[in-house]
Amino acid sequence: MHAEPVGPASPPAGEVQLRDHGRREDFDATLIASLPVGSVRRCTPPGFSRTEAWEVDDLWVVGMREVATSVSARIDSTTARAVVLAALRSGPLKTMPDVVLGQELDVPVRLVRAESAAARAGALTTPGARQGSIVADLGGGTVDIMGSAGREIVAAGGGEMLTAAVATYLRLPRGAADWVKRGPCSRLEAPQVALAEDGVRTFLDHPAPPAAVGSLVAAGPAGLLPFGGSLAPAAWRSLRLRLKQRVLADNLARAMRSLGEQGRDVLLVGGVAGDEELLGLLRPILPGVAVGRADVAGRLGHRYAVAYGLALLATSGSDS
């Protein structure tokens, strides 16, 4: 299975076909958000004809107009028509990976039934973790959840979808959007003066390029990364948090509802779990649930749950 984030689409049309009696509905982000994981069987995105429909196992959609309107942000007409979506599709394996890998390495290889089983095994090595905890693996393309009874939910959408949404709104390349999405920004008021989102001015250790003055800046791989010249820091903060809410937090809540287990601890694993802002967004929408990051084996943090879990399952001879 894989998820496919898709950029802007136009015009605002299209439809979805539901598994429930094959009912057809207009392509609407609000409707799709209200459905359990796996409810959509076929999707015709805006701008596509019905003959170009996609067969899907799950669908997650975020509309740019709804995001901007919810925080009273300005949005141009082109971006307002854009949607970002992730579609999950499965197909038959052409080759068995355990057979191929075993032949290449000349060692016995065993397949684990599901990646989420490995993630759960690794996450539950967190000191103090309860065996009844729900484990949520927040990846680049999917949100995978496994409950205490072994049931799993795999939902389309993840960190790459957030990157696509940020790139769509700000009209940035995906590589730049991947850095901009991560956290707080500042606005350069002078080559060495930056105004933070909370209104505090700071002096930079090294002057920024004069061309960047007046732009928002975020930490990038080679220093400060300019973007969003027309946005105020507080405005981008509101938009960024709302995008994370719609793309990630609401999607996790949808997956939790689909799982059907309530009132338990939730352990987050995967690269996306490192987002500090996301943790703050999750707690209000999961009332009464303790949400926190896993610390695999008490020292590996939240990123290596699947790898550690694979090793545990191989040692125990179990995949559940």
N, C-alpha and C positions, 0 to 999 in steps of 0.2 A: 504494500500500500504506500501511496505517497500523496502529499498535498501539493497543490499548485496555486500559488498566489498569482492573481491576475491584476493588471493595472487598470487604467481608466477604460470605461466602456460607455458607448453612446449609441443611440438615444436611450432614454429611460423606458425600456420595454422588456419583453421576455416573459418567460413563465417557468414554473416548476411543476413537476408531476410527483405526487405523493404516493408512498407505498400503500397508504390506506385507500383501498378500492380504486387506485389509479386516478384519484381526483386531481384535476389541474387547477392551479392558482396562479395569479399574477406574480411575477418576480418582485418580491417585496422583502426588504431586509428585516423589517419588524416582524413579519409573519415567520420568516425562517428562524429568527432568534427565539420565537416562542415554541418551536417544535423540538421534540426529543432528538437526540443524535440518531442519524440513520433514517429519518422520516422521508427525506427526498430521494426519489429513485432516478429521476431524470431532470436535467436542468437545461434550459435554453437561456443563456445570459443575454442581457440587453445588447442589441446590435446584431444578434444571431437569428437566423431563421430556424423554424422548427426542425428542418431536415439536418441542421447542424447540432442538434441537442446532444448533451453528454450524458452517458450513463454514469451514475455516481453512487457511492456508498454513503457519503455524507457531504454536506455543503454548509459553509459558513460565509456570511456576507456582511459587509459593512459599507454603508453609503456615506459619501463625503458630505452631502448636504445635511444629513441628520446630525453628524458629528459637529459640523460648524455651527449649525443653528442652536444646538444644545448649550453652547458656551458663548452665544452671541458674537461669533467670529465672522469676519468678512470672508467671502468666498466668491470667486468669479464664476461666471455661468458655465464655463467648460468644466471646471473642477466640481461644481455642484452636481453635474450629471454623472460623475464618475462613481463607480463602485469598485471595491476590492473584494475578491472572493478567494476561498480555498476550497478545492474539490478533492475529495478522497475517492480513489478508484482502486479496485483490486482486480487481479487477473491470474490466470493459471501460471505456475512456474514452468519455464521451459527446461530448466535443469534444476536438480536438487543441490542446493549449495553445500550441504554436508558431504555429499559424494564428491563434488568437484574439489572442495577444499581438502578433503581427506586424501584425494589422489595427488594434489599438488604438494602437500606437506608430508605425505606418507606417515600420517598419524591418525588414530581414530578421532572422528569428529561427530558430535551429537547435536542435533537441533533442539533448541529450547522452544516450547510451544508458542510463546509470545514474548516479545521484548518487555512488555509490562510486568510479566512474571519475574524477570530478572531485576527490573527496577524495584519491584516490591521487596524482593529478597535482600537487595543491597540497602534499600532505605531503612528496613527494619533493624539493621545493625546500629542505627543511631542510638546512642546511650539514652535510656529512659523511654524509648519508643514502645508503644503498646502494640501488641499483636493484632488488635482490632482496628488499627489505624488504616485510613485510606491513603494510598500513595498516588500522587499526580506527577507524571513525568511531562514537563513542559518543554517541548522540543522546538526545532525550527519549523517543522511542517505539521505536527499533530500535537494534540493534548491526549495523553494516554492515562487512564485511571484504572486502578485495580482495587477492589474492595476486599474485605476480610474473608468472604466466601469464595473468592477466586474468580468472581465475575469481572470482566474488563469492558471498558468503553474506550473506543478510539475515535476521537473527534477531529475533523479537519480544522486547520488553522493553528498558528503558532508564531514564533518569533519572526519568521520570514514574511508572514502576512502583515505584521506590524511594520516591518521595513518597507513593504510595498505601499502601505497606507501613508506613512510619513513621506516617502518619495513622491507619491501622487499629490498630496496636499502642497508640499513645498516645492514641487517640480525639481527634485534633486536626483542625481544618479543613485542607484541602489547602494553603492559602496559608501557614499557620504551619508545617506539616510540611516544606515546601520549604526553609525556613530552618533548622529544627532538624536536618535530616538532614546538613547540610554538614560539620560538624566538631565539635571539642571543646566541651563545655559547662562550666558551673560551677553550684554550689548557693549560693544566697544564705543566709548564716548571720545576717546583719544587714543593714540598709539600705545599708551601705557596705562589707560584708565578703563576699567570695565565695571558696568552696572549689572549686579546680579538680579535674579528674579525676586529676591526679597527686598530690593531697593538699596542694598549696601554697595558702596563703591570700593573697589580695591585697585591697587597698583600692581601691574605686571612686572615680573622680574626682567623681562626683555620686551622691547617695543614690538608691536604687531605691525604688519605691512600697512602703510597708509590707506591702501585701497579697501582694507577691511573695516575701516572706521565707519560707524553707523550701522554695521551689520550685527546680527546675533552671531555668537561664536560658541562652539562646543569643543571639548577635548577630542582631538583626532589622532591618528597614528603618527602624524608628523608635526604635532603642535596644534594650535588653534585652527578650527575649521569654520570659515564664515558661511552663513546661510541666512535666509529670511530677512532681507534688508528692510522690509516694510513692517515687520512685526515687532511689537514691544515684548520684552522678556516675560512679563506676566501673562500676556495673551498667548504666547507659545506654550507656557507652562499649562494653561488651561486646556489648550488643544491637545498637547502631548498626553496629559493624564486622561482626557476623554477618549483618545484613540486607544490607549492601553486598556481602559475600561471596556470598550466595545470589542476590541480584537481579542483580548486575553482573559480579562476577569469575567466578562459575561459568558464567554465560551466555556471557561472552567465551571461556572455555575450551571450552565446547561448540561455539561457532562455529568456533574454531580447529581442533578435531578434525574438524569437518565439512568444512573447507577442505582438510585433508589435506596441508598443507605444514608441515614441521617444521624446527627448527634455524635459524630466521631471526630477524632483528631485527623488532620490532613497533613501529610508530609510531602513537601514539594522537592522534586529533584529535576535535573536537567539544567542546561545553560540559562534558560529564561528565568529560572527560579532565583537567580542572583539579582534580579531587578528590585531594588529597594522600594521604588514607587509602587510596583505591582503588589507587594505584600500589604501596603497600606490600603490599596483598593479592594483587596480580597476580603479583608476582615468584616467590613460592613455588609457585604452581600452574602456572607456565610455566617449569620448570627448563631451564637452558641457553639460554634465549631472552633477548636484551637488549630490555627494555621501557622505552620512554620517550616523552615528549611530542614532537610535531613542533613546529618553529618555522618557520612558513611564510615563505618568502623571507628567512629569517634575521632577521626583525624583526616579524612579525605574530602570533607565538605559535601556539597550537593551535586557535584558534576559526575561523579564516577559510580553512581548507583547501579547502572546496567552492567558495567564491566565487572564490578565486585560481585554483583548478584550472579552473573554467569559463572564466575569461579566457584561460588558457594553451591550453585545448583549442580555443577559438574562434580564437585566433591561429594555431595549428598546423593547424587543419582536421581534427583527429583527435578521436575520442571514446573511445579505449582507451589 
